[in-house]
Amino acid sequence: MPILTSQWPDVYGNLMVQWGDEYNVLERVGEKLLKKVSNKRKTGKASSAAFWDMARDKDESAPFHEQDPKQGFAITWEQTGMGTSITLSHEDFLFEQTLEMAEKIRGLAQAVYLREEHDIAMRLRYAGSTSYQNISGKVVNLALADTKALLADDHPIPANSALTDDNDLDGLPFNRLNFIQGLQKFRTFRNEKGLKLVGMNPKAVITSDSEEMQAAVDEVLFSKLDPENMTNRDNSLAKRGFVHIQIPNLMTDGTGQLDTTAQYYWFIADLDKTDFFKQVAEEATPVLPKFDMSDPNLEITGDHKVTVRGTNALYIRRYHWITGSLAQSLG
């Protein structure tokens, strides 16, 4: 029997449940890397500042040393829309195909989820570049506030442009020694004033969902024995509380097609101090059709669109929270 206008509120409610069951349950792996901020502004500017300097001696009757904040580089962000749609067909209403409608709504949720996770993953897939072309054919700017790629050997220091930091492991494959080298880079970073950056505690290892990378990380970080020689000596890295985050979309290109270029990429991050942000003006939400309810026995006819739109901005301000290697093989 055809769906009547009086039945639409119940159908509508069920379809919204289907959306939530799919969209809200899917794991947000990429969002583990960033800070999500609700923000209704279309554009904005983000910069960092090192307000502290080392305290000076305070001699009797002498004035206190005055702190002189040093502004970091700034990045301008702009929120843009992302959307898609599906059609609830005349036949769906005519033959009361509520199961088919539910399947369409769940598919719509998957499409939005895939795009949101994909956009995040591309910041790592193209970590050595300052732009990439997305699925809509648009060029996406990936440059940090210092105009460099996420991974670079010459991130400039605002207080002294002659000083640079290096968070790029230059394609070194993943193994124990190279992993320790990646950790060491965190100990040589500087703040905006050029002072040694302290308090970094990188605990996240980020790779693709490659089985080879899974096995390599398990061996290096979670094996109880030293993986270099498999003697009875304890593996000290296994006691340090590292976590392994696998990003499925890392093995795709800018358009979402399977691409194994980044299969062996690996990153180390301090996610408590991440400088990866997502400004969100509107969460992705489905808009279902509305019907005149004055005649409850009216049959619903025709094709009707369900649309979904979300508006946000993704950007990475600074590099200090991450090191990485665009490796092409295992160590």
N, C-alpha and C positions, 0 to 999 in steps of 0.2 A: 504494500500500500504506500501511496505517496506520503511524504512527511508534511504534516500540517503546521501552520504557524504556531498553533498552541503547543506543538511538540518540540519546537525549536529550542526553547530555553533548556530543556533536558539534554537535547543533543549537543547544544552549545557547551553546557557544563561538562559533559563527558569528553568533548574534544579538548577543552582546556586542561582537563585531567591528563589526557593522553600527551599533550604538549609537555606538561610538567614532569610526568613520569619519564619521558625521554630526555628532555633538555636538562633538567635539574639533576638527573642521576648520572649522566655521562661524566666520567672523571676529567677534571680540569688539570691535566698534567702541566701544561704550559703556564698556567696561572700561579704555580708554585714559585716561579722565577721572579714575579713582579709584585709591586704594590698597586692595589686597585683603589682609585679615589673617585668618589661621586662629585661631579663638577658640571654645572650648567653653563659655564662660559664656553664660547666657541673657540677662542684662542687664548693663549697665555704664554708666559715666558718663565722658564725655570733655570735657576743657577744655584751654585753652591758657594759657601763661604767658610773660610777657616778663621773663626773669631778668636781663637786662642793662640798665644805665643808663649814661650817659656818665661816663667816669672823671673824678675831680676832681683838683685840684692836691694834691701830697703834699709838704707842708712838712716841714723837718727836725724830728724828734721828735714830729711830729703823727701821730695815728692814721690808718690807712687808711680811706678812704670805704667803707662797707659797702653792698653791693648789697642791695636790698629787692625781692624778686620780687613782681610784681603778678599775681594770678590772673585769668584771663579768665573769660568766661561759660562755663557748663557745659551740656552736652546729655546727656540720658539716652537710651540706645538699648536696644532689645529685639529679639532674634532671633525670627523667626516662620517657620513652615513654608510651603512652596509645593509642590504636588504634582499629579500627574495619572496616568491609567492607560489601558490598552488591554486588550482581551480577545483572547487567542488562542483561537479558537473550536473547538468539537468538530470541525467540518469541516476546520479547518486541520490537526488531528492525523490525522483519518480519511483525508484525501486527500494527506497529506504535502505540504502547501502551504507549503514553506519559503520560497519567494520572497515569498508574501503575508505570512508572518510577519516577514520581514526588512523589508518595506515598512512594516509597522505599527511596528516598533521605530524605524526611521528617522524616521517621522512623529512618534513620541513625543519623540525627541531635538529635532526642530524646534520642537515645542510648548514644551518647557522653555527652549530657547535664546531663543525669541521673548519669553517672559515675562521672562527675566533681562535682556535688552537693553531691553525696554520699560520696566521699572521704573527703570532708570538714566536713560533718555531723559526720563521724566516730570519729573525734577528740573529740567530745562531747559524743557520744554514749559510747566510751571507755575511758572517762575522768579519770577513776580511775585505768587505766592500762597503761603499758608502751609499749604494742604491741597488734596487732590483726591480724587475717588472712583475706586477702581480697578475692575478687571474683575469682582471678587468682590463689589462693592457696599460695600466698606469704605472709610472715610475715612482717608487716609494723611496723617500730619503731616509737613509739609515745612519747618517753621520751623527756622532756625538756632539756635545756642546763645543768641544775643541776642534770640530770639523774632521776628526779622524774616524776611521772604521773602529768597530768595537775592539778588535784585536789589532794592535799596532805596536811597533817598536819605538815610536817617537811621539807619545802623548806629551804635549808641552805643559809646563808648570806655569800657572798664571803670574806668579811673582818673579819668575826668571825664565824667559823663553829659551834660554840656552840650556836649561835643564829639561830632560825628558824622562818619562817612565816607559817601561817596556812590559806589556802583558801578553805578548805573542810568543808562543813556544816554537814557532818557525817550522811547523809540520812534523815535529818529533812524534813518533808513534807512542802509543800507550804502553808503558811498562813501569816497574817500580821506581827505577832511577829517574826516569823522565817525570813521573808523577811528583816525586820529591822536589825536582827542579821547578815544577809548576807551583808547588807550595812556597818555595823559597822566594818566588817573585813577589808574593804578598809582603814579604819582609823588607823589600826595597822600594816600595811605593812612597810617594811624598804627598803632602797635602798642598793646598793652594799657596801656602807661604814657602813651600820647599822643604818643610820639616818632615822628618820620618813619620809616616802614617802608622799609628799604633792601634791596637785593639781589634785587628782583623782576625777572624776565626773561621776560615773556610772549611765547611763540612760537607758540601754537596758536590758530587761528581755527576756531570751531565753528559749523556751520550745519546746516540740514536737507539732504537730498539733492536739493533742487530744482535743476533745470538752470539756472534763472535765477541762483540764488545761486552756483552753480559758475562760471558765466561772469563774474559780477561780481567774485568773489574772484580769479579768474585775472587779470582786467584790472587790479585795484588792486594786487595783491601780487606777481604773477609776470610781468607785462608788462615787457619790457626798456626800453620807452620810457615817459615820464611820461604816465599815462593822463588827466591833466587837460587836456592840450593836444596830446598825441601828437607833440611836437616831438622833436628828436634828443637832448634832455636825458635822461640816465639816470633810471630810476625807482629812487630810493634804497631804497624798501621791498623791492624784489626782491632786494636783497643781504643782507637781515637774517635769512634762514633761517626764515621762517615756514612752518608746515605747516597744511594745511586738513583738518579732520576733519569728515566729513559723517555725521550721525546720522539714519538712515532713519526711526526711530520718532518723531522730532521732529514729523513730520507725521501724528500720530495723537492721539486723545484718551485719557483715562484708561482707557477700555475696549478700546483697541486699534483703534478704528474710524478710517478715513481722515478726517483733519481738517486743513485747510490753514491754520488759525489761525497756526501758527508757521512757515509757509513762509519768511518773510523775517526771522525772528529771527536774531540773530548775537551771538556771544560771543568774547571774547579771554581766554585763560587762560595762566597759568604752571603747567603740569602737573607740573613738578618740585616745586612747593610746594602741590600740590592739598590741599584740606582736605575732600575727598569720600572717604568710607570705606565699605568693605563688609566687615563682620565675618561670617565664615563658620564655622558649627559643623559643617555637613555639606554636601559637594558633592552636586549632583544625581546620583544613581546609580540605574540600573534594578534592580528586584528581580524576578527571573523565578521561575516556579513550580519546586518540587522534587518529585521523585517517588520512591516506594519502589523501590529497585533490587534487591530480593531476588529478583524474578522478571524476568530480563532480556528475556523474550519477551512480557511483558505489554503489550497495546496501550493507549496513552494515550487516554482518552476524556474527554468533558466540556469545559466552558469553563474557562479558567484566566486569571487576571488577571496583567498585568505592571504594576507600580506604580513611580513615580519620585517621590522626595521630596528636597527641598533645604531647608536652614534657614540663614537669614542676616539681617543687618540692614544697611540702607542709611541713611546720614545725612551731612549736610554740617555741619561744625562752624563754620567761619568763611567769610567772603566775600572775604578779601584776595587770593585767587588768581585772581579772575575779575571781568570787567566784561561788560556786555551791553546789548542793546537789543531790546525786544519790538516790532520794526518791523512795519509792515503793508504796506510797499511797498519798492521799490528806490529808491535815491537817483539 
